[in-house]
Amino acid sequence: KAGVTQTPRYLIKTRGQQVTLSCSPISGHRSVSWYQQTPGQGLQFLFEYFSETQRNKGNFPGRFSGRQFSNSRSEMNVSTLELGDSALYLCASSSGDLGLQYFGPGTRLTVL
Amino acid sequence: QKEVEQDPGPLSVPEGAIVSLNCTYSNSAFQYFMWYRQYSRKGPELLMYTYSSGNKEDGRFTAQVDKSSKYISLFIRDSQPSDSATYLCAMSPPGAGGYNKLIFGAGTRLAVHP
């Protein structure tokens, strides 16, 4: 099976802009979770989508949003970018059982 | 205090050594425990997972969970240079839909020298 894919792999934006990141889960997986990874805060959970519905949400401001499509593909959007949003954004998919999440390679976002 | 504590290292060992990586946690309700390996500039790769207390072995890797002490460990036997990576522990809180909301430790950087 193909793994989790994320596009783009690298992105450079300036403060105030918005960005959309995309994630395609492993075939058959209906759950997609998003995480932010930074050197200072480590890996932090953003939100999870299951069958097009947000099922879990982490402690991030409303500038961070997401959605899931009927084919389980997911997008994450960050509006009004701040310097502190520079991070590796990771997507993980799961069949829904026991939290066995499989991660993609991530999108490295740099905000200038 | 963080819910999951993990020494960030770095940990440097010679090839062939036994490596012990550990995490402690504060929430006694955690039930699912995972170890991920992350190479530089890659996404985390699921290595091991255990449910509740006990041991689980997979090749050179052994995962241990001691719920009474709120302590989990990953042992790597006969370590190889290819094991050089960051190792992250992760835990899953209980509750409906909580399984996919993982809480990670800071990660321990491991370097295995030939």
Interface residues (C-beta under 8 A of the other chain):
Chain A: V4 S31 S33 Y35 G42 L43 Q44 F45 E48 F50 R55 N56 G58 L90 A92 S94 G96 D97 L98 G99 L100 Q101 Y102 F103 G104 P105 G106
Chain B: Y32 M34 Y36 K42 G43 P44 E45 L46 Y49 Y51 L88 A90 S92 G97 G98 Y99 N100 K101 L102 I103 F104 G105 A106 G107
